[in-house]
Amino acid sequence: MNAPRPTSDLRCLWPANATLGEGTLWSPRRQALYWVDILGRQLHRYEPASHSRTSWPFGEEISAVAERANHPGLVVTLRSGFAFFDPDTGTLEPLHDPEPHIEGNRFNDGKCDAQGNFWGGTMDFACTAPTGKLYRFDAERRCTLAFDANYAVTNGPTWSLDGRTLFFNETAKKKVHAFDLDPATGALSNQRLFLRFADDDGYPDGMTTDANGRLWIAHWGGACVTCHDAVTAEELARIELPTDHVSNCCFGGPDLKTLFITTARFELSEAQLAAQPLAGALFSIDLDQAGRAPNLYAG
């Protein structure tokens, strides 16, 4: 299998100055990219065909989104838990908060599996306490604790092509873990280290899987996105960004060969911000190999 190669230059699509860009989701339905500014408490939508930009403010942090299969709108994770949001009407419907007893936590990254369950990870707002967990929210709106991670910062997950391996990031310790997954029950087992980032390579943040099963991982503090073999973890490609804090990525576009990438201004010094004027921007780059369409939430 040939290593993936860019077929375009890196593009800045939206110099949004996001405090913490995250939550990338390509919408085949809208032919648009959804993404969030977690700390800026905003949901954004970018439409490549028209370059249209739309934003929705929220009263709390919004961190991840997925489209609903049988209804309009999105399922989202907020600081206070899972909710439905319809961008067309502005209607927000809170659903479930699994952690009202952990005041310092918030949701972070998340996405849907092939069965239509939304998986969302929580983390300590201060990024220090080992209070992060991974939840599975099914079509019947039942929320299950899938993994009591005890990570300070969680990111991911993403899955192997057959759906039987789940990858999940222990960001603060620079580790990407793999688990055996029973797709029918959501049960996780056999946790093992898949990849550890080098000391000078930043921290593993958001990630996605392409059509060949390879993992693409954003490097917080590492100014890049890397592509890895899903079995050996070998690095196969590296996309450099003009700013340090690279936070999330997903494939989209009509042929799913465009990689969309979010970045952040959070935790950059004034000197760094001056040297990195595109910190917090949304970027894209075209590749010669495709990703996969996102899974929809079944509820």
C-alpha positions in Angstrom: 0.0 0.0 0.0 1.4 3.4 -1.0 1.9 6.0 1.6 -0.6 8.9 1.2 0.6 12.0 -0.5 -0.8 15.6 -0.7 -2.2 16.7 -4.0 -2.5 20.4 -3.0 -0.9 23.0 -0.8 -2.2 23.5 2.7 -5.1 26.1 2.7 -6.3 28.4 5.4 -10.1 28.2 5.1 -11.2 30.3 8.1 -8.8 32.4 10.2 -11.3 32.1 13.0 -8.9 32.8 15.9 -10.5 29.9 17.8 -9.4 29.6 21.4 -9.7 25.8 21.1 -10.8 24.5 17.7 -12.0 20.9 17.8 -14.8 18.5 16.9 -14.4 18.2 13.1 -17.3 16.5 11.3 -17.9 16.3 7.6 -21.6 16.4 6.7 -22.4 14.5 3.4 -25.9 15.7 3.8 -24.9 19.4 3.8 -21.6 19.0 1.9 -20.2 21.1 4.8 -17.8 20.8 7.7 -19.0 21.3 11.2 -16.4 22.2 13.9 -16.3 23.8 17.3 -14.5 26.3 19.4 -14.8 24.6 22.8 -13.7 27.4 25.0 -15.2 30.0 22.7 -18.5 28.1 23.1 -19.3 28.2 19.4 -20.4 25.7 16.7 -19.1 26.6 13.2 -20.1 25.3 9.8 -18.0 25.8 6.6 -19.4 25.1 3.2 -16.5 24.6 0.7 -18.6 25.1 -2.5 -19.7 28.6 -1.5 -17.1 29.4 1.2 -20.0 30.2 3.4 -19.3 30.5 7.2 -22.0 30.1 9.8 -21.7 30.1 13.6 -23.9 29.4 16.6 -23.1 30.6 20.1 -23.8 28.3 23.1 -24.1 29.1 26.8 -21.5 26.5 27.7 -18.6 24.6 26.2 -19.5 22.5 23.1 -16.9 19.9 22.2 -18.1 17.3 19.7 -20.8 16.7 17.1 -22.4 14.0 15.0 -25.3 14.0 12.6 -28.5 12.1 13.3 -29.5 9.3 10.9 -33.3 9.6 11.2 -33.9 13.2 12.2 -32.6 16.6 11.2 -29.8 18.1 13.2 -27.0 16.9 15.4 -26.2 15.1 18.6 -23.5 17.1 20.5 -21.6 17.0 23.7 -21.7 20.0 26.0 -20.0 20.6 29.3 -23.2 19.4 30.9 -23.6 16.2 28.8 -25.3 15.0 25.6 -27.9 17.0 23.7 -29.6 17.4 20.4 -29.1 20.6 18.4 -30.9 21.6 15.2 -28.8 24.2 13.3 -31.8 25.1 11.1 -34.1 26.0 14.0 -31.6 26.7 16.8 -33.4 24.2 19.0 -31.3 22.7 21.8 -32.6 19.6 23.7 -30.5 18.5 26.7 -30.5 14.7 27.1 -28.2 13.3 29.8 -25.4 14.4 32.0 -23.5 11.4 33.3 -21.2 13.4 35.6 -23.2 16.0 37.6 -21.1 14.9 40.6 -17.7 15.8 39.0 -17.9 19.6 38.8 -14.4 20.0 37.4 -15.0 17.8 34.4 -16.2 18.6 30.9 -16.8 16.6 27.7 -14.0 16.8 25.1 -13.7 14.7 21.9 -16.2 12.2 20.5 -17.8 10.5 17.5 -20.1 7.7 16.4 -19.3 4.1 15.8 -20.7 2.0 12.9 -23.6 0.9 15.0 -24.7 4.5 15.5 -23.6 4.9 19.1 -22.0 8.2 20.1 -18.8 7.8 22.1 -17.7 10.8 24.1 -14.8 11.3 26.5 -14.6 13.6 29.5 -11.6 15.3 31.0 -10.6 17.6 33.8 -11.2 21.2 32.9 -7.8 22.2 34.3 -6.1 19.3 32.4 -4.5 17.9 35.6 -6.8 15.6 37.6 -7.1 12.0 36.4 -10.9 12.1 36.1 -11.5 11.4 32.4 -13.9 8.7 31.3 -15.3 7.4 28.1 -19.1 7.0 27.6 -21.3 5.2 25.0 -24.6 6.9 24.3 -26.9 4.6 22.3 -30.0 5.2 20.1 -32.3 4.6 23.0 -30.5 7.4 24.9 -29.0 5.1 27.4 -25.6 6.2 28.6 -23.0 3.6 29.6 -19.6 4.0 31.2 -17.5 2.3 28.6 -14.1 3.0 30.2 -13.1 4.6 33.5 -10.0 5.9 32.0 -8.5 8.0 34.9 -6.8 10.2 32.2 -6.4 13.9 32.8 -7.2 14.6 29.1 -9.0 12.2 26.8 -9.1 12.4 22.9 -10.5 10.3 20.2 -11.8 7.7 19.8 -11.5 6.2 16.4 -11.9 2.6 15.2 -10.3 0.0 12.9 -12.1 -0.7 9.6 -13.7 -3.9 11.0 -14.9 -2.0 14.1 -13.3 -4.5 16.5 -10.4 -2.2 17.7 -11.0 1.1 19.4 -8.2 3.7 19.7 -8.2 6.3 22.5 -5.7 8.9 23.5 -4.2 9.6 26.9 -3.1 13.0 25.7 -1.2 14.3 28.8 1.0 11.2 28.8 1.6 11.2 25.1 0.0 7.8 24.6 -2.4 6.3 22.1 -4.0 3.1 23.4 -5.8 0.3 21.6 -8.6 -1.8 22.9 -10.4 -4.9 21.7 -14.1 -3.9 21.1 -17.2 -6.0 20.9 -19.3 -4.0 18.5 -22.5 -5.6 19.6 -22.2 -4.7 23.3 -19.6 -1.9 23.4 -17.4 -3.9 25.8 -13.8 -3.0 25.8 -10.9 -5.3 26.8 -7.2 -5.9 26.3 -6.0 -2.3 26.7 -2.5 -1.9 25.2 -0.1 0.8 24.2 -0.4 1.4 20.4 1.9 4.5 20.1 3.8 6.9 22.4 4.8 10.3 21.0 8.4 11.3 21.1 9.2 14.0 23.7 9.6 16.8 21.1 6.6 15.7 19.0 3.7 17.2 21.0 0.7 15.4 22.4 -1.8 13.1 20.6 -5.1 15.0 20.2 -8.1 14.4 17.9 -7.8 11.6 15.3 -9.6 9.8 12.5 -9.3 6.7 10.4 -9.0 6.7 6.6 -10.5 4.2 4.0 -7.4 2.0 4.3 -7.6 1.8 8.1 -4.7 4.1 8.8 -4.9 6.6 11.8 -4.4 10.3 11.3 -3.5 12.0 14.6 -3.3 15.8 15.4 -0.3 16.8 17.4 -1.0 19.4 20.1 2.2 21.3 20.5 3.7 19.5 17.6 2.5 21.6 14.6 1.5 18.7 12.5 -0.9 15.8 11.7 0.7 12.4 11.2 -0.6 9.2 9.5 0.1 5.8 11.0 -0.2 2.2 10.0 -3.0 0.7 12.2 -1.1 -2.5 13.0 2.5 -1.4 13.4 2.0 2.3 14.3 4.7 3.2 11.7 4.5 6.9 10.6 3.6 7.0 6.9 3.0 10.7 6.3 3.3 14.1 8.1 1.4 17.3 7.3 3.1 20.3 8.7 1.0 23.3 10.0 2.1 26.9 10.6 1.0 26.9 14.2 1.8 24.7 17.2 -1.5 23.6 18.6 -3.1 21.2 16.1 -6.2 19.8 17.7 -8.4 17.7 15.4 -8.8 16.4 11.8 -11.3 14.6 9.6 -11.8 13.7 5.9 -14.5 15.3 3.8 -15.3 16.8 0.4 -17.2 15.2 -2.4 -14.6 12.4 -2.8 -13.5 12.3 0.9 -10.0 13.2 -0.1 -9.8 16.5 1.7 -8.3 16.5 5.2 -9.8 19.3 7.4 -7.7 20.4 10.4 -8.5 22.5 13.4 -6.0 24.5 15.5 -6.0 26.5 18.7 -4.7 29.7 20.4 -5.1 28.3 23.9 -1.9 28.1 25.9 0.2 30.1 23.4 2.2 33.0 24.7 1.9 36.5 23.3 5.2 36.0 21.5 4.0 32.7 20.1 0.7 34.3 18.9 2.6 37.1 17.2 4.8 34.5 15.4 1.8 32.3 14.6 -1.0 34.6 13.3 -3.0 31.7 11.9 -3.3 30.0 15.3 -7.0 29.0 15.8 -7.6 28.8 12.1 -9.4 26.0 10.1 -7.2 24.4 7.4 -7.5 21.9 4.7 -5.3 19.9 2.3 -6.1 17.5 -0.5 -4.7 13.9 -0.5 -4.4 11.2 -3.1 -6.2 8.7 -0.9 -9.6 8.9 0.7 -11.0 8.9 4.2 -14.4 7.5 5.3 -17.7 9.2 5.6 -18.6 9.7 9.3 -21.0 7.4 11.1 -24.4 8.8 11.9 -26.1 8.7 15.3 -28.9 6.1 15.2 -31.3 7.9 17.6 
